[in-house]
Amino acid sequence: MSSGFPRLLATLLLFAAPAAARELRICADPNNLPFSNAAGEGFENRIVEILARDLGATVSYAWHAQRRGFIRETLKAGLCDIIPGTPRGMDMLRTTAPYYQSGYVFVARADRGLRPAGFDDPLLQDLTIGVQLIGDDGANSPPAHALAARGLAQHLRGYMVYGDYSQPNPPARILDAVVAGDIDIAAVWGPLAGWYARHAPVPLALTPLQGEPGLPMAFSISMGVRRGDAALAAELDAALARNRMAIDAVLEEYGVPRLDPPEAAR
């Protein structure tokens, strides 16, 4: 047998072997609907799958509760490469162009007829108002700041965004309280409120909140990668643009309240 045959056989086998599949490594919370969960039921899970198909990639997850240290213990630790939902321009990350913009809303049972015109509506003086608290230190969300600045602190009841992680979708407890009548109305991040309203046992009314100087109520949401990963950010930007209609359809399906087109918020 020719001595060149083994080399030829090795070459043929090399070219016949399938190329290793590309992988999008995602940092995500396994218990945080409507954004993500371990069963892949969140809208961020769905959008990641759309991008993976576009890029000819598979998806893998580094699961971690989205609490303080999330970025440090996932992306910066090298366990994953993409955070699928983060505010545009976040200092710790390089962010893509935003793929949606949403804002805080007031949420009340529809049968209560509570639709405040804004933070200065006298109606709020007689209500118990739920607000979201963010962070291990109980930092206040923008609506909580706005309401407290108007002397309504005694009317506020705080609900931690992190919540009791042993329960499903812990941020939703504030909306459970609205349905149960434990509070009259709540100021809640729009994507959570919109999704919950689609599944609530009673109809809910959502009223968008207007920002004020130094206290925005709306935010543009992007995908985040490491600050030095310009190539991946550019790829994601292009894939997001190519799949704009499919992404919009997912956001609509989940009831995400959207404001100006993302392009207008850049």
C-alpha positions as CSV (number, residue, x, y, z in Angstrom):
1,M,0.0,0.0,0.0
2,S,1.3,3.4,-0.9
3,S,2.8,5.4,2.1
4,G,0.7,8.3,1.0
5,F,-2.6,6.5,1.5
6,P,-2.8,7.1,5.3
7,R,-2.3,10.8,4.8
8,L,-4.9,10.9,2.0
9,L,-7.4,9.0,4.2
10,A,-6.8,11.4,7.1
11,T,-7.4,14.4,4.8
12,L,-10.6,12.9,3.4
13,L,-11.9,12.2,7.0
14,L,-11.0,15.8,8.0
15,F,-13.1,17.3,5.2
16,A,-15.9,14.8,5.8
17,A,-16.2,15.6,9.5
18,P,-19.0,18.2,10.2
19,A,-17.8,21.6,11.3
20,A,-18.3,22.3,15.0
21,A,-21.6,24.1,15.5
22,R,-21.4,27.6,16.6
23,E,-22.9,28.3,20.0
24,L,-24.5,31.4,21.4
25,R,-23.7,31.3,25.1
26,I,-26.5,33.2,27.0
27,C,-26.5,34.5,30.6
28,A,-30.0,34.3,31.9
29,D,-32.3,33.8,34.9
30,P,-34.0,30.4,35.1
31,N,-37.0,31.8,37.0
32,N,-37.9,35.2,35.7
33,L,-40.9,35.2,33.4
34,P,-41.8,36.9,31.1
35,F,-38.1,37.4,30.4
36,S,-36.6,34.0,30.7
37,N,-36.9,30.6,32.4
38,A,-35.2,27.3,32.3
39,A,-38.0,25.9,30.1
40,G,-37.3,28.5,27.5
41,E,-40.7,30.1,27.9
42,G,-39.7,33.8,28.2
43,F,-39.7,36.3,25.4
44,E,-35.9,36.7,25.7
45,N,-35.5,32.9,25.2
46,R,-37.7,33.2,22.1
47,I,-35.7,36.1,20.6
48,V,-32.4,34.4,21.3
49,E,-33.6,31.4,19.3
50,I,-34.6,33.6,16.4
51,L,-31.1,35.1,16.4
52,A,-29.4,31.7,16.7
53,R,-31.3,30.4,13.6
54,D,-30.2,33.5,11.7
55,L,-26.6,33.0,12.7
56,G,-26.5,29.3,12.2
57,A,-25.8,28.7,15.8
58,T,-27.1,26.6,18.7
59,V,-28.0,28.1,22.1
60,S,-26.6,27.2,25.6
61,Y,-27.3,28.9,28.9
62,A,-25.4,29.8,32.0
63,W,-28.3,30.0,34.5
64,H,-28.0,32.4,37.4
65,A,-30.5,34.4,39.5
66,Q,-30.5,37.9,38.2
67,R,-29.5,39.6,41.4
68,R,-26.5,41.8,42.4
69,G,-23.4,40.3,41.0
70,F,-25.2,38.7,38.0
71,I,-22.9,40.3,35.3
72,R,-19.7,39.6,37.4
73,E,-20.6,36.0,38.1
74,T,-21.7,35.1,34.6
75,L,-20.4,37.2,31.7
76,K,-17.3,38.5,33.3
77,A,-16.5,35.1,34.7
78,G,-16.5,33.7,31.2
79,L,-19.5,31.4,31.6
80,C,-21.4,33.1,28.8
81,D,-21.2,35.8,26.2
82,I,-24.5,37.5,25.8
83,I,-27.0,39.1,28.2
84,P,-30.3,39.3,26.1
85,G,-32.0,42.1,28.0
86,T,-30.1,45.1,29.5
87,P,-30.6,48.9,29.4
88,R,-28.9,50.5,26.4
89,G,-25.6,52.1,27.2
90,M,-25.1,50.2,30.5
91,D,-21.6,51.1,31.7
92,M,-20.4,47.6,32.4
93,L,-21.2,46.3,29.0
94,R,-21.1,47.0,25.2
95,T,-24.7,47.1,24.2
96,T,-26.4,46.6,20.8
97,A,-28.9,49.0,19.3
98,P,-32.1,48.6,21.3
99,Y,-34.7,46.1,20.1
100,Y,-37.5,47.6,22.1
101,Q,-38.4,50.5,24.4
102,S,-40.8,50.2,27.2
103,G,-41.7,52.0,30.4
104,Y,-43.4,51.8,33.8
105,V,-47.1,51.6,34.0
106,F,-49.8,51.9,36.7
107,V,-51.7,48.6,37.1
108,A,-55.1,48.2,38.7
109,R,-58.0,45.8,38.5
110,A,-60.1,47.0,35.7
111,D,-63.3,46.7,37.8
112,R,-61.8,49.4,40.2
113,G,-61.8,52.1,37.4
114,L,-58.5,53.5,38.7
115,R,-56.6,55.2,35.9
116,P,-54.6,58.1,37.4
117,A,-53.6,60.9,35.0
118,G,-50.1,61.0,36.5
119,F,-48.2,61.2,39.7
120,D,-50.0,64.4,40.7
121,D,-53.5,63.0,40.3
122,P,-55.4,63.6,43.6
123,L,-56.8,60.1,43.2
124,L,-53.5,58.7,44.5
125,Q,-54.0,60.4,47.9
126,D,-56.6,57.8,48.9
127,L,-54.9,54.6,47.6
128,T,-52.4,52.0,48.7
129,I,-49.8,52.0,46.0
130,G,-47.4,49.1,45.3
131,V,-43.9,50.0,44.1
132,Q,-41.0,47.8,43.0
133,L,-37.8,47.9,45.1
134,I,-34.6,47.1,43.2
135,G,-31.4,45.6,44.7
136,D,-30.4,43.9,47.9
137,D,-30.3,47.4,49.5
138,G,-34.0,48.0,48.6
139,A,-33.1,50.8,46.2
140,N,-36.2,52.5,44.9
141,S,-37.5,52.3,41.3
142,P,-38.2,55.6,39.5
143,P,-42.0,55.6,40.2
144,A,-41.2,55.1,43.9
145,H,-39.0,58.1,43.9
146,A,-41.6,60.2,42.1
147,L,-44.4,59.2,44.5
148,A,-42.3,59.8,47.6
149,A,-41.3,63.2,46.3
150,R,-45.0,64.1,46.3
151,G,-45.4,63.2,50.0
152,L,-47.0,59.9,49.3
153,A,-44.5,57.7,51.1
154,Q,-47.1,56.6,53.7
155,H,-49.2,55.3,50.9
156,L,-46.5,53.1,49.4
157,R,-45.9,49.4,49.9
158,G,-42.7,48.0,48.5
159,Y,-42.2,44.7,46.7
160,M,-38.7,43.4,46.0
161,V,-38.0,42.7,42.4
162,Y,-35.8,39.7,43.6
163,G,-38.6,38.4,45.8
164,D,-38.8,34.9,47.2
165,Y,-36.8,32.9,44.7
166,S,-38.3,29.6,45.9
167,Q,-41.6,30.7,44.2
168,P,-42.1,30.9,40.5
169,N,-41.4,34.3,38.8
170,P,-40.8,36.2,42.1
171,P,-41.1,39.7,40.6
172,A,-44.8,39.0,39.9
173,R,-45.8,39.1,43.6
174,I,-46.6,42.9,43.3
175,L,-49.2,42.0,40.6
176,D,-50.6,39.1,42.7
177,A,-51.3,41.8,45.4
178,V,-53.2,43.9,42.9
179,V,-55.4,41.0,41.9
180,A,-56.0,40.0,45.5
181,G,-56.9,43.5,46.5
182,D,-54.1,43.8,49.0
183,I,-53.1,47.0,47.3
184,D,-55.2,49.3,45.2
185,I,-52.8,50.0,42.4
186,A,-49.1,49.4,41.5
187,A,-46.4,51.0,39.5
188,V,-44.7,48.2,37.6
189,W,-42.1,47.8,34.8
190,G,-44.2,47.5,31.6
191,P,-43.0,44.1,30.2
192,L,-43.8,42.3,33.5
193,A,-47.2,44.1,33.7
194,G,-48.2,43.4,30.1
195,W,-47.4,39.7,30.3
196,Y,-49.1,39.3,33.6
197,A,-52.2,41.0,32.4
198,R,-52.5,38.4,29.6
199,H,-52.7,35.6,32.2
200,A,-54.3,37.3,35.2
201,P,-57.5,35.7,36.6
202,V,-59.3,39.2,36.4
203,P,-58.9,41.9,33.8
204,L,-56.3,44.5,34.6
205,A,-56.0,48.1,33.4
206,L,-52.5,49.5,32.5
207,T,-51.8,53.2,32.4
208,P,-48.4,54.4,31.0
209,L,-46.4,56.7,33.3
210,Q,-44.7,59.8,32.0
211,G,-41.2,60.7,33.0
212,E,-40.0,64.0,34.4
213,P,-36.6,65.8,34.5
214,G,-34.0,63.6,36.0
215,L,-36.4,60.7,36.5
216,P,-37.1,58.7,33.3
217,M,-39.9,56.2,33.2
218,A,-39.0,54.6,29.9
219,F,-35.9,52.7,28.9
220,S,-34.5,51.3,25.7
221,I,-33.5,47.6,26.0
222,S,-30.6,46.1,24.2
223,M,-28.4,43.0,24.2
224,G,-25.2,43.2,26.2
225,V,-21.7,41.6,25.6
226,R,-18.3,42.3,27.0
227,R,-17.0,45.8,26.4
228,G,-14.2,44.5,24.1
229,D,-16.4,42.2,22.1
230,A,-17.2,44.6,19.2
231,A,-17.4,41.8,16.6
232,L,-20.1,39.9,18.5
233,A,-22.1,43.2,19.1
234,A,-22.0,44.0,15.4
235,E,-23.2,40.5,14.5
236,L,-26.1,40.8,17.0
237,D,-26.9,44.2,15.7
238,A,-27.2,42.9,12.1
239,A,-29.2,39.9,13.2
240,L,-31.6,42.0,15.2
241,A,-32.2,44.3,12.2
242,R,-32.8,41.4,9.8
243,N,-35.3,39.8,12.2
244,R,-37.1,43.0,13.3
245,M,-40.6,41.7,12.3
246,A,-40.2,38.4,14.0
247,I,-38.9,40.0,17.2
248,D,-41.8,42.5,17.2
249,A,-44.3,39.6,16.8
250,V,-42.8,37.9,19.9
251,L,-43.0,41.1,22.0
252,E,-46.6,41.6,20.9
253,E,-47.4,38.0,21.8
254,Y,-46.1,38.6,25.4
255,G,-48.0,41.9,25.8
256,V,-44.9,44.0,26.1
257,P,-46.0,47.7,26.1
258,R,-43.8,49.4,23.6
259,L,-43.2,53.1,23.2
260,D,-41.3,54.8,20.4
261,P,-39.6,52.6,17.9
262,P,-36.1,51.6,19.2
263,E,-34.5,53.6,16.4
264,A,-36.0,56.8,17.7
265,A,-34.6,56.1,21.2
266,R,-31.0,55.5,20.1
